[in-house]
Amino acid sequence: MAALSFNLLSARCCCRGSLSSSSSSPSTSQAHPNARSPVSAPALSGRSAASGVTISGAESDYRAPVKNDEEKSEFCFAKACTKLGLIGLAAAAICYTNPALAYKGGGPYGMEVTRGQDLSGKDFSGKTLIKQDFKTSILRQCNFKGAKLLGASFFDSDLTGADLTDADLRGADFSLANAAKANMTNANLEGATVTGNTSFKGTIITGADFTDVLWRDDQRVALCKVADGVNPVTGNSTRDTLLCSD
């Protein structure tokens, strides 16, 4: 295409140069009797079927080859397939979860299934387990010391003897959970849910903060019998957060 453009433009310039020279220079001799009469080059117009080049008169107006409908369709189809393929790969990368690293029921942190599992004695100390799902799991003697468990669900789980010392349990759900003999020393349970038959029998709650936790009266009275200490993070008295009477 570039070569054709260059040749046509060169021819145009030469023709113009010749015509200019003829018109500006007076004729000094007559034409030879046997000389051929100059033949005017026919004006070229239309579109070259082979190259897709549009040529108008002596001048040229070049356009990129135009694809026919079939070529356009094939190109659009290939482009669409490429886009769909990329979207599919992205979706697969997002949706695919290695079963060994999955979370039954959700939970954006951690490295394993934690819902409906027997995780007795497992060490979760210092882990960030925000909104982790431990529903119906057996968590006896688990170590949650200093763990960030904001919004975590312990619904109907067994936390017997678990260590929740210094754990951040704000907004956690302990509905129907068995936290008997668990250690909640200095834990922050602000806004936690304890509806249903949640058991805190024998639970150590020294320095725990239960601000805005809605208790059944019998649960609150039982905890007030052993409540003492001040939470080192919030500065709230455990008895005050339980609304214990003096």
N, C-alpha and C positions, 0 to 999 in steps of 0.2 A: 504493500500500500504506500509506504514512504517513498519507495523508488519510483512508482508510478506518478506520485504527486510531484516529485522533483523533476521528472522528465517533462511532464505537461507544463509545469511552470516555466521550465527553461525554454521550451518551444514557444511559449507565449511571449517571453521576453525577447527572444530572437526575432520573432515575427514583427513585434512592435518596433524593434530597432531597425529592421530592414525597411519597414514602411516609412519610418521617420526619416531615414536617410534618403529614400527615393523622393519624398515630398519636399525635402529641404534643398536637395541638390538639383539644379536645372539639368535637363537632358542635353547631352552634348553630341549624341549620335542617334541616328534612327535605327530602329530594330532591323536586324538582318532578315532578308526576305524568307529564308528557310528556318528562321527561329520559331520555336513553338510558342504559342500564346500561353501565358501563365494561367494555370488552372486554379481557381479559388478553392481552398480546402472547404469541404462541406462542413456546415456547422454541426457539431456533435451535441446531441441532446439525449436525454433519457438516462436510464440506469443500467449499468453493466450487470448482466445476470450473473456473471462469474464472480465478480469482485464486490458487488454491492456498492460501487462507486457511482455517484450521480455527477454527470458532466453536462453543463449547460453552455451551449455556444462554444466560443473560444476559451472561455473561462471555466474553471473547474471548482466545483463545490463538493468537497469530500465528506462522506458520512461513513460511520462505522458500519460494517455489514449488518444487515437486519435479519434477525432469526425468523424463520417461518413459525407458524403456529405450533407445529409438532415439536420443534426445537424449544420453543418457549415453554410448552407444557412439560417437556422432559426436564428442563432446567428448574422450573418451579417445583416440580415433584421432588427432584433431588434435594433442593434447598429445604423444602418442608420436611423431608425425611431426616436431613441432618439436624434440623432444629428439634424435631421430635426425639431423635436419638439422644441429643444432649440433655433434653429435659428428662427423658427416661433415666439416664444415668444419674442425674442429680437427685431425682426422686428416689432411686434405688439406694443411693448413698445415704440419704436422710432416713429412709424408712427401714433399711436393713439393720438389724441388730443381732449381733452374735449372741446366740442363746446363753452362752457362758457369761455374758456381760449384761444380760437383760434385766429389766425391772418389771416384775408382774404388777400391773396396776399403776405404774408410773414411778416417778422419783428421779430427778435429774442428776443425782450424785451417787458415788459409790462404785463398786466394781462387780456386783453380783445380784442375783435374785434375792430379795429380802421379804417378799410377801408370801405368807403361807408356808414358811420354811422352818426347819428346826435349826436354829443358829445358836444353840446353847453354848455358853462359854466363849463366844466370839469376841474379839477385841475391836471395838469401834472407837476407842479413846482418841480424842482430839480430831476426829473426822468431821468434815463438813457434810452433813446429811440433811440439808434443808428440804422439807416436803418429802422426805423418804417414806416409802410405804412399807410398814411392818405389820400390816393387818393380819391377824390370826396366826402370827408367827410365834414360835417358842423361843423365848429370849432369856431363859434362865441363866443366871450368873454371867450375863453379858457385861462387858465393860464399855460404858458410854461416858466415862469420865472426861469432862471438858469438851464433849462433842457439841457441835452446832446442829440442833434438831428442830429448828423453827418450823412450825407447821407440819411436823412429821406425824404420821398416823400409827398409833399403837392400838387401834381398835381391836378389841377381843384378843389381844396378845397376852402371852404369859411372861411377865417381867419379874418373876419370883427371884429374889436375891440379886437382881441386877444392880450395877453400880452406876448411878446417874449423878454422882458428885460433880458440882460446878457445871453441869450441862445446861445449855441454853434451850429450854423447852417451850418458849413462848408460842402460844397458839397451837400446841400439840394436842392431838386427840387421844385421850385415854378412856374413851367410852368402852364399858364392859371389860376393861383390862384388869388383869390381876397383877398388882404391883406390891404384893405382900412381901415384907422383909427386904424391900429394895432400899438402897441408900440414896436419898435425894438431898444430901447435905449441900447447902448453898446453891441449889439448882434454881433456875428462874423459870417458873411455870405461868407467868403472866398471861391471862387470857386463854389458858388451856381448857379443854372440854373434858368433863368427867361424868357425863350423863350415864344413866343406867347403873348397873350393879358393879361399879368400879371398886376394887378392894385395895385399901392402903393399910391393911392389918399388919402391924409390926414394922411399918415403914419408918425409916429415919428421916425426919424433915427439918432438922436443925438448920436454921438460916435459909430455908427455902422461901421463895416469894410466890404467893398464890394470889396476887392482885387480879381482881376481875374474874376469878374462877367461880362458877356457879355450882355450889354444893347442895346436896340434900342435907337437911338439918342433922340427920344422924351421922353422916360422914363428917361434917364440920365439927360437931361436938366431940366425936371420937379423936379427931386430929388435934383439937385444941388441948386435949389432955396431955399430949406429948410435945406440943409446939414450943419452941424456944429459939433464941438466936436472932441475928440480923443478917440479912443478905449482904455480902461484901460489895456487890456490884450496884445494886439499887439503893442500898441503905435502908430498906424497909424491914420492919420487924415481922417475923413470921406470924406471930400472934395477931398483929394488926391486920395483916393481909387476909387472915382467916376470919376476921371480925370476931375474935374470941372475947368474951366478957371477962373483965378483971376479977 
